Amino acid sequence: MHDIRAIRENPEAFDAGLARRGADAVSSSLLELDSQRRAAITAAETAQADQNKASKEVGKAKASGDEAEFERLRALVAAKKAEVAEMQAKAKELDEQLTYQLAILPNTPADDVPQGADEDDNVEVNRWGTPREMAFTPVEHFEIKGVAASMDFETAAKISGARFVMLKGAVARIHRALAQFMVDTHVDENGLTEINSPVIVRDEAMYGTDKLPKFGEDSYQTTNGWWLVPTSEVPLTYSVAGDILDQGALPIRMTAHTLCFRSEAGSAGKDTSGMLRQHQFEKVEMVSVTLPDQSEDEQKRMLRCAEDLLERLEIPYRTVVLCTGDMGFGAKRTFDIEAWIPGQNTYREISSVSTTGDFQARRMNARFKPAEGGKPEFVHTLNGSGLAVGRCLIAVLENGQQADGSVELPAVLAPYLGGKTTLTAQGTLA
C-alpha cells in the first residue's frame, strides 16, 4: 500500500511511477479524498471540543439556578454529540474509501526497472550453462519413456479434473528429493529458517500480502471464507503482521516447502499439456524481512540462492529483470530465472525473486524499532521461489533425457535417492 503522506509531498513523482506501469494518474483524486477525510476529522475534533466545553458549563448553570441557560447548554451538548457522531462516521467512511483506492493501486517500480509493455521487453542480465546437444530430438517431460507411466494425468483428472497430475513410483521420489535438496541447501548453507506453515489463511493474510482485493479470482476460497495459499509467501510474510521488531532481529530469513493452489483464472488455454501449469503444485519459498537499507543487497543474495540450486542441478538457465509491464502487482523489482526446457526448445520461468519495499509492510503494519530510538519504521519484505518443485522436475527430466528413454539424474540428488543416479526406461531408479 502507498503512503498518502508521500503522495501529498510529491504527487507528480507518484503519478510518474504509476504511469511507468501503464496506470492512470490518480494523485489528484486521492488527495481530494484525503482532504475531505482530514476536514471531517477536524470537524469532529472541533465539535468534540465544543461538546466538552458545553458539558462543563451545564453543571454550573444548574447550580446557579439559571434554568434557561441550563436548557440551552444541554441542547447544545446533545447537538454537538450528534455532530461528533456524524463527522466521525463521515471520516470513517472517507478513510475506508481512501484505503480501498490505495489498496488497488500497484506498487511503483524502482528507478532501474526497464520500461516495457510485456515479457518481450524483459532484459537478460545473466546466463549460465550451455544447453546440451542431443543426437536425437528431445521430447517433453511427459513423453519420456521412463517417465510416461509414472506421470498419470488421466487418473488425476478422474479425481480432480484438468490441470492435476498424479506422480507415481520413481518420479514421485525424484520430485520429493528435489524439494528436500532445496530445503536442506537453504537451511544448511543459505542461513534460512525452515518453517512448516499453514496452507489455509484468513482474509487478512491475503490482503496484507497484496493478494486481495484485486486478485481473489486467482485463488481458491473455502466455503467458510478461508483461502488456500497461492504460495507460502503469504503465511511467511504475514507472520510479522502487526509486530514491532527489534532492529537487531533483522533480517529474518525463512523458507518453507508447501503445497500451493492457483485457479489460473487468467491463463485459459496456456500450457495445458504436461505439468507446467497446474492448479495444485509444490514450491520451496524464500521470504526475507529486512531493514530498508538492506533490501537491495538482500534481493541479490536471494537471487543467488535460487540460481545456485540450478547450477548444482546442472540445469542451464538465464536470469532476466522484468520490465514495468510484466511485474507483479506488489513488486518494486523482480528477477525471473528461466530454466532451459529442451522439449520446448526454450527457457521457462522456474523462479521469481521480488522486493516489495514497504508496500506489503504498510498493508499489514509490520515495523521495526530503530536501535538509536525514535518512532517505529516499516520493514521491507522480499520473496522468491527457491524453487518451484514441479517445474524443476520438468527441467531435470528433460535435460537429462537419453535416446533410449532413460534419464540421467543430477549427482547432487543421489544422497536423496539411495545413491541412484538414473531413471531407467522402465521407470525405475538405478
C-alpha positions as CSV (number, residue, x, y, z in Angstrom):
1,M,0.0,0.0,0.0
2,H,1.1,3.5,-0.7
3,D,1.8,6.2,1.9
4,I,-0.7,9.1,1.4
5,R,1.8,11.5,3.1
6,A,4.4,10.7,0.4
7,I,1.7,11.3,-2.3
8,R,0.9,14.7,-0.7
9,E,4.6,15.6,-0.7
10,N,5.3,14.7,-4.3
11,P,2.2,13.8,-6.3
12,E,4.0,14.3,-9.6
13,A,6.5,11.6,-8.8
14,F,3.8,9.2,-7.7
15,D,1.8,9.7,-10.9
16,A,5.0,9.2,-12.9
17,G,5.7,5.9,-11.1
18,L,2.2,4.6,-11.9
19,A,2.5,5.8,-15.5
20,R,5.5,3.6,-15.9
21,R,3.2,0.7,-15.2
22,G,0.6,1.9,-17.6
23,A,-1.7,3.2,-14.8
24,D,-3.6,6.5,-15.0
25,A,-2.6,9.5,-12.9
26,V,-4.7,9.4,-9.7
27,S,-2.9,11.6,-7.2
28,S,-5.5,14.5,-7.6
29,S,-8.5,12.2,-6.8
30,L,-6.6,10.6,-3.9
31,L,-5.6,14.0,-2.5
32,E,-9.2,15.3,-2.8
33,L,-10.5,12.3,-0.9
34,D,-7.7,12.7,1.7
35,S,-8.6,16.4,2.0
36,Q,-12.3,15.6,2.7
37,R,-11.3,12.9,5.2
38,R,-9.0,15.3,7.1
39,A,-11.7,18.0,7.0
40,A,-14.2,15.5,8.5
41,I,-11.7,14.6,11.2
42,T,-11.0,18.2,12.1
43,A,-14.8,19.0,12.2
44,A,-15.3,16.0,14.5
45,E,-12.5,17.2,16.8
46,T,-13.8,20.7,16.8
47,A,-17.3,19.6,17.6
48,Q,-15.9,17.3,20.4
49,A,-14.1,20.3,21.9
50,D,-17.3,22.3,21.8
51,Q,-19.2,19.5,23.4
52,N,-16.7,19.1,26.2
53,K,-16.8,22.8,26.9
54,A,-20.6,23.0,27.0
55,S,-20.7,19.9,29.2
56,K,-18.6,21.7,31.8
57,E,-20.9,24.7,31.7
58,V,-24.1,22.7,32.2
59,G,-23.3,21.9,35.8
60,K,-22.5,25.5,36.6
61,A,-25.8,26.7,35.1
62,K,-27.7,24.0,37.0
63,A,-26.0,25.0,40.3
64,S,-26.7,28.7,39.7
65,G,-30.4,28.0,39.1
66,D,-30.3,29.5,35.6
67,E,-32.8,27.1,34.1
68,A,-32.9,28.8,30.7
69,E,-29.1,28.6,30.4
70,F,-29.1,25.1,31.6
71,E,-31.6,24.0,28.9
72,R,-29.7,25.9,26.2
73,L,-26.4,24.3,27.2
74,R,-28.0,20.8,27.5
75,A,-29.4,21.2,24.0
76,L,-26.1,22.4,22.7
77,V,-24.3,19.3,24.2
78,A,-26.9,17.0,22.5
79,A,-26.4,18.8,19.2
80,K,-22.6,18.6,19.4
81,K,-22.8,15.0,20.3
82,A,-24.8,14.2,17.2
83,E,-22.4,16.4,15.1
84,V,-19.4,14.5,16.5
85,A,-21.0,11.1,15.6
86,E,-21.9,12.4,12.2
87,M,-18.4,13.7,11.4
88,Q,-16.7,10.6,12.9
89,A,-18.9,8.4,10.7
90,K,-18.1,10.5,7.6
91,A,-14.4,10.5,8.4
92,K,-14.5,6.7,8.8
93,E,-16.3,6.3,5.5
94,L,-13.9,8.5,3.7
95,D,-11.0,6.7,5.3
96,E,-12.3,3.4,4.1
97,Q,-12.7,4.8,0.6
98,L,-9.2,6.2,0.6
99,T,-7.7,2.9,2.0
100,Y,-9.5,0.9,-0.7
101,Q,-8.4,3.2,-3.5
102,L,-4.8,3.0,-2.3
103,A,-5.1,-0.8,-1.9
104,I,-6.0,-1.5,-5.5
105,L,-3.0,0.5,-6.9
106,P,0.1,-1.4,-7.9
107,N,3.5,-0.7,-6.4
108,T,5.6,1.8,-8.2
109,P,8.7,0.4,-9.9
110,A,12.3,1.0,-8.8
111,D,14.1,3.6,-10.9
112,D,16.3,0.9,-12.5
113,V,13.5,-1.3,-13.7
114,P,13.4,-1.3,-17.5
115,Q,10.4,0.3,-19.2
116,G,8.3,-2.1,-21.3
117,A,4.9,-3.5,-22.1
118,D,5.2,-7.3,-21.7
119,E,7.7,-10.2,-21.4
120,D,9.2,-9.4,-24.7
121,D,10.7,-6.3,-23.1
122,N,12.4,-8.1,-20.2
123,V,16.2,-7.7,-20.1
124,E,18.5,-10.6,-19.7
125,V,21.2,-10.0,-17.0
126,N,22.8,-13.4,-16.6
127,R,23.1,-16.7,-18.4
128,W,24.7,-19.9,-17.1
129,G,25.4,-23.2,-18.8
130,T,25.1,-24.4,-22.3
131,P,22.1,-26.4,-23.4
132,R,23.2,-30.0,-24.1
133,E,23.4,-31.1,-27.8
134,M,21.3,-34.2,-28.2
135,A,21.8,-36.7,-31.0
136,F,18.1,-37.2,-31.0
137,T,15.0,-35.0,-31.0
138,P,14.2,-34.2,-27.3
139,V,10.7,-34.7,-26.1
140,E,8.6,-33.1,-23.4
141,H,8.8,-34.5,-19.9
142,F,5.5,-36.5,-20.1
143,E,6.6,-38.1,-23.3
144,I,9.9,-39.5,-22.0
145,K,9.6,-43.3,-22.0
146,G,10.8,-43.8,-18.4
147,V,8.5,-41.0,-17.1
148,A,5.2,-41.5,-19.0
149,A,3.8,-44.4,-16.9
150,S,4.6,-42.6,-13.6
151,M,3.1,-39.2,-14.6
152,D,-0.7,-40.0,-14.6
153,F,-2.9,-37.2,-15.8
154,E,-5.9,-39.4,-16.6
155,T,-6.3,-40.7,-13.0
156,A,-5.8,-37.2,-11.6
157,A,-8.5,-35.8,-14.0
158,K,-10.9,-38.6,-12.8
159,I,-10.3,-37.5,-9.2
160,S,-10.0,-33.7,-9.6
161,G,-10.4,-32.5,-13.2
162,A,-8.0,-30.9,-15.6
163,R,-4.6,-29.5,-14.6
164,F,-3.8,-32.0,-11.9
165,V,-1.3,-34.8,-12.0
166,M,-0.6,-38.0,-10.0
167,L,3.1,-38.8,-9.7
168,K,4.0,-42.4,-9.0
169,G,7.0,-44.5,-8.1
170,A,10.4,-43.3,-9.0
171,V,9.2,-40.0,-10.5
172,A,7.3,-39.2,-7.3
173,R,10.5,-39.9,-5.4
174,I,12.6,-37.6,-7.6
175,H,10.1,-34.9,-7.0
176,R,10.4,-35.4,-3.3
177,A,14.1,-35.5,-3.5
178,L,14.2,-32.2,-5.3
179,A,12.2,-30.5,-2.5
180,Q,14.4,-32.0,0.2
181,F,17.5,-30.9,-1.6
182,M,16.3,-27.3,-1.9
183,V,15.2,-27.0,1.7
184,D,18.4,-28.6,3.0
185,T,20.5,-26.3,1.0
186,H,18.6,-23.2,2.1
187,V,18.8,-24.2,5.8
188,D,22.3,-25.7,5.9
189,E,24.1,-23.3,3.6
190,N,22.0,-20.2,3.0
191,G,21.0,-19.5,6.6
192,L,17.3,-19.6,6.2
193,T,15.0,-20.9,9.0
194,E,12.7,-23.7,7.9
195,I,9.0,-23.1,8.6
196,N,6.2,-25.6,8.4
197,S,3.4,-23.2,7.7
198,P,-0.4,-23.4,7.3
199,V,-1.7,-23.5,3.7
200,I,-5.1,-22.2,4.7
201,V,-5.2,-18.5,5.7
202,R,-7.6,-15.7,6.6
203,D,-8.6,-12.7,4.5
204,E,-6.2,-10.5,6.5
205,A,-3.2,-12.6,5.4
206,M,-4.1,-12.4,1.7
207,Y,-4.8,-8.7,2.0
208,G,-1.6,-8.0,3.9
209,T,0.5,-9.7,1.2
210,D,-1.3,-7.8,-1.7
211,K,-3.3,-10.8,-3.0
212,L,-6.6,-9.1,-2.1
213,P,-8.8,-7.3,-3.0
214,K,-7.8,-7.3,-6.7
215,F,-6.8,-10.9,-7.3
216,G,-9.3,-13.1,-5.4
217,E,-10.3,-14.9,-8.6
218,D,-6.8,-16.2,-9.0
219,S,-7.1,-18.2,-5.7
220,Y,-9.4,-20.8,-4.1
221,Q,-11.6,-19.8,-1.2
222,T,-13.2,-22.3,1.2
223,T,-16.9,-22.2,2.0
224,N,-16.2,-20.6,5.4
225,G,-14.1,-17.8,3.9
226,W,-10.6,-19.0,4.3
227,W,-8.1,-19.2,1.4
228,L,-5.8,-21.9,0.1
229,V,-2.4,-20.2,-0.3
230,P,-1.2,-19.4,-3.8
231,T,2.3,-19.5,-2.3
232,S,3.8,-19.8,1.1
233,E,4.9,-16.2,0.7
234,V,1.5,-15.4,2.3
235,P,1.9,-17.1,5.7
236,L,5.6,-16.5,5.9
237,T,5.4,-12.8,5.2
238,Y,2.2,-12.3,7.2
239,S,3.9,-13.9,10.3
240,V,5.3,-10.5,11.2
241,A,2.0,-8.6,10.7
242,G,1.3,-6.1,13.5
243,D,4.7,-6.6,15.0
244,I,7.3,-4.0,16.1
245,L,10.5,-5.9,15.7
246,D,13.9,-5.1,17.3
247,Q,16.3,-3.7,14.7
248,G,18.8,-6.3,15.8
249,A,16.4,-9.1,14.9
250,L,16.6,-8.2,11.2
251,P,17.0,-9.6,8.7
252,I,14.6,-12.5,9.2
253,R,15.1,-15.2,6.6
254,M,12.6,-18.0,6.2
255,T,11.9,-20.9,3.9
256,A,9.0,-23.4,3.5
257,H,8.1,-26.3,1.3
258,T,4.3,-26.3,0.8
259,L,1.5,-27.1,-1.5
260,C,0.3,-24.1,-3.5
261,F,-3.1,-23.6,-5.1
262,R,-4.0,-21.3,-8.0
263,S,-7.1,-21.2,-10.1
264,E,-5.2,-19.9,-13.1
265,A,-8.2,-17.8,-13.9
266,G,-6.4,-15.7,-16.5
267,S,-4.5,-18.5,-18.2
268,A,-7.2,-20.3,-20.2
269,G,-5.6,-22.3,-23.0
270,K,-2.0,-21.8,-21.7
271,D,0.4,-24.7,-21.1
272,T,-2.4,-27.3,-21.0
273,S,-0.1,-30.2,-21.8
274,G,2.0,-31.8,-19.1
275,M,2.6,-30.4,-15.6
276,L,4.0,-26.9,-16.4
277,R,0.9,-25.1,-15.2
278,Q,-1.2,-26.9,-12.5
279,H,-3.9,-25.9,-10.1
280,Q,-2.0,-27.7,-7.3
281,F,1.8,-27.7,-7.1
282,E,4.6,-27.6,-4.7
283,K,7.1,-24.9,-4.2
284,V,10.0,-24.1,-1.8
285,E,9.6,-20.4,-1.0
286,M,12.1,-17.9,0.4
287,V,11.0,-14.8,2.4
288,S,13.1,-12.1,3.9
289,V,12.1,-9.3,6.2
290,T,14.8,-6.6,6.3
291,L,15.7,-3.1,7.3
292,P,15.0,-0.6,4.4
293,D,18.7,-0.2,3.7
294,Q,19.2,-3.9,3.5
295,S,16.6,-4.9,0.9
296,E,18.7,-4.1,-2.2
297,D,21.5,-6.4,-1.2
298,E,19.0,-9.0,0.1
299,Q,17.4,-9.3,-3.2
300,K,20.7,-10.0,-4.9
301,R,21.5,-12.6,-2.2
302,M,18.2,-14.4,-2.6
303,L,18.6,-14.4,-6.4
304,R,22.0,-16.1,-6.0
305,C,20.4,-18.7,-3.6
306,A,18.0,-19.7,-6.4
307,E,20.5,-19.6,-9.2
308,D,22.9,-21.7,-7.2
309,L,20.3,-24.5,-6.9
310,L,20.0,-24.7,-10.7
311,E,23.8,-24.8,-11.1
312,R,24.1,-27.7,-8.7
313,L,21.4,-29.5,-10.6
314,E,23.3,-28.8,-13.8
315,I,20.4,-27.1,-15.5
316,P,21.2,-24.2,-17.9
317,Y,19.3,-21.0,-17.1
318,R,19.0,-17.4,-17.9
319,T,18.1,-14.5,-15.5
320,V,16.0,-11.6,-16.6
321,V,14.9,-8.4,-14.9
322,L,11.2,-7.9,-15.6
323,C,10.1,-4.7,-17.3
324,T,7.4,-2.4,-15.8
325,G,4.7,-4.1,-17.8
326,D,5.5,-7.6,-16.7
327,M,6.0,-7.2,-13.0
328,G,3.6,-8.5,-10.4
329,F,1.2,-6.1,-8.6
330,G,3.2,-5.7,-5.3
331,A,6.8,-5.8,-6.7
332,K,9.2,-2.9,-7.0
333,R,11.7,-5.0,-8.9
334,T,11.6,-8.7,-10.0
335,F,14.2,-11.0,-11.4
336,D,12.9,-14.2,-13.1
337,I,15.1,-17.2,-13.5
338,E,14.2,-19.3,-16.6
339,A,15.4,-22.9,-16.9
340,W,16.2,-24.4,-20.3
341,I,13.5,-26.8,-21.3
342,P,14.7,-29.0,-24.2
343,G,11.3,-30.4,-25.1
344,Q,10.0,-26.9,-25.8
345,N,13.4,-25.6,-27.1
346,T,13.1,-22.6,-24.9
347,Y,13.7,-21.1,-21.4
348,R,10.7,-21.2,-19.0
349,E,10.3,-19.4,-15.7
350,I,11.3,-21.5,-12.6
351,S,11.7,-18.8,-10.0
352,S,10.8,-15.1,-9.4
353,V,12.6,-13.1,-6.8
354,S,11.0,-9.8,-5.9
355,T,11.4,-6.9,-3.5
356,T,8.2,-5.1,-2.5
357,G,9.9,-2.3,-0.4
358,D,7.5,-1.3,2.3
359,F,4.4,-2.0,0.1
360,Q,3.3,-5.1,2.0
361,A,4.6,-3.9,5.4
362,R,2.2,-0.9,5.2
363,R,-0.7,-3.2,4.5
364,M,0.0,-5.4,7.4
365,N,1.6,-2.8,9.7
366,A,4.9,-4.6,10.2
367,R,7.5,-2.3,11.7
368,F,10.9,-2.2,13.5
369,K,12.2,-0.2,16.4
370,P,15.3,1.8,15.4
371,A,18.3,1.0,17.6
372,E,19.0,4.7,18.1
373,G,15.5,5.4,19.2
374,G,12.7,7.2,17.5
375,K,9.3,6.2,16.0
376,P,8.9,2.7,14.6
377,E,9.5,2.4,10.9
378,F,8.1,0.0,8.3
379,V,10.2,-3.0,7.4
380,H,10.9,-4.2,3.8
381,T,9.7,-7.6,2.6
382,L,11.1,-9.8,-0.2
383,N,10.0,-13.2,-1.6
384,G,11.4,-15.6,-4.1
385,S,10.9,-19.2,-5.4
386,G,13.7,-21.4,-4.3
387,L,12.5,-23.3,-6.4
388,A,9.2,-24.3,-8.0
389,V,9.5,-28.1,-7.4
390,G,7.3,-29.3,-10.3
391,R,8.9,-27.1,-12.9
392,C,12.3,-28.1,-11.5
393,L,11.3,-31.7,-12.0
394,I,10.4,-30.9,-15.6
395,A,13.8,-29.3,-16.2
396,V,15.7,-32.2,-14.6
397,L,13.8,-34.9,-16.6
398,E,14.1,-33.1,-19.9
399,N,17.7,-32.0,-19.6
400,G,18.8,-35.5,-18.5
401,Q,16.8,-37.5,-21.1
402,Q,18.6,-40.1,-23.2
403,A,17.8,-41.6,-26.6
404,D,16.6,-44.9,-25.0
405,G,14.0,-43.1,-22.9
406,S,16.1,-43.2,-19.7
407,V,17.1,-40.1,-17.7
408,E,20.5,-39.3,-16.2
409,L,19.8,-37.5,-12.9
410,P,22.0,-34.8,-11.3
411,A,24.6,-36.2,-9.0
412,V,23.6,-33.8,-6.2
413,L,20.3,-35.8,-5.9
414,A,22.0,-39.2,-5.3
415,P,22.0,-38.9,-1.5
416,Y,18.2,-38.4,-1.6
417,L,17.7,-41.3,-4.0
418,G,19.6,-44.1,-2.2
419,G,22.7,-43.4,-4.3
420,K,20.8,-44.0,-7.5
421,T,21.6,-41.7,-10.5
422,T,19.4,-42.9,-13.3
423,L,15.7,-43.2,-14.1
424,T,15.6,-46.2,-16.4
425,A,13.5,-46.5,-19.5
426,Q,11.4,-48.9,-17.4
427,G,10.6,-46.2,-14.9
428,T,12.8,-47.5,-12.0
429,L,15.8,-46.0,-10.3
430,A,19.2,-47.5,-10.9
